[in-house]
Amino acid sequence: MNFCNIKYFDIANGEGVRTTLFVSGCTNHCENCFQPETWDFAYGKEFTEETERQIIDSLAPYYVNGLTLLGGEPFEPKNQPRLLELLRKVRAEHPEKDVWCFTGFTLDGELLKDGSYPRCDVTDEMLSLIDVLVDGRYVEALKDISLRFRGSSNQRIIDMNKTREAGKIVLWNEKQL
């Protein structure tokens, strides 16, 4: 990941107030994607050490719930190594904050499947640092504006901590909060 955009005090891309990192680069090219400009791996501002520090510092206030990664596509193999570095630092400095990630890839069908396009040597560790994963490509025919945190009914909101504990996919239940 070399380029990105950042939204501070975001309330649309995860529970509570968040810092949202929109990474650049996506090969999924979902029909009617809400930000097709992010398909370009060179879209946005350069991601630097200073950018990383600003993101980490923005998580410090008590009222910021956590970090959200979306795109583009965080699980593009080109994006994963740099995002993993960021997530390690976020976990070290703000272990109380949660991490949400939106991906067009499916957890069980692609991210955990050996030999699939997005799976690389850092995928498992990156997944281990994510609390909530919204997975699945946006499908225009399944568009549903009544859904919270997703655009089409095929997309899932996965509670990654409970999924790891159970050894099977456990969906996030917002009523638990």
TAMO-V672712 format. One record per run of one state. SS is the DSSP state (alpha for helix, beta for strand, coil for the rest). FROM is the first residue (numbers start at 1). TO is the last residue. If there is no record, write none. Layout:
ss=(SS,SS)
from=(FROM,FROM)
to=(TO,TO)
This chain:
ss=(coil,beta,coil,beta,coil,alpha,coil,beta,coil,alpha,coil,beta,coil,alpha,coil,beta,coil,alpha,coil,alpha,coil,beta,coil,alpha,beta,coil,beta,coil,beta,alpha,coil,beta,coil,alpha,coil)
from=(1,3,11,17,24,36,40,45,47,49,59,64,71,77,94,98,103,107,112,123,129,132,136,140,143,144,152,153,156,160,167,171,172,174,177)
to=(2,10,16,23,35,39,44,46,48,58,63,70,76,93,97,102,106,111,122,128,131,135,139,142,143,151,152,155,159,166,170,171,173,176,177)
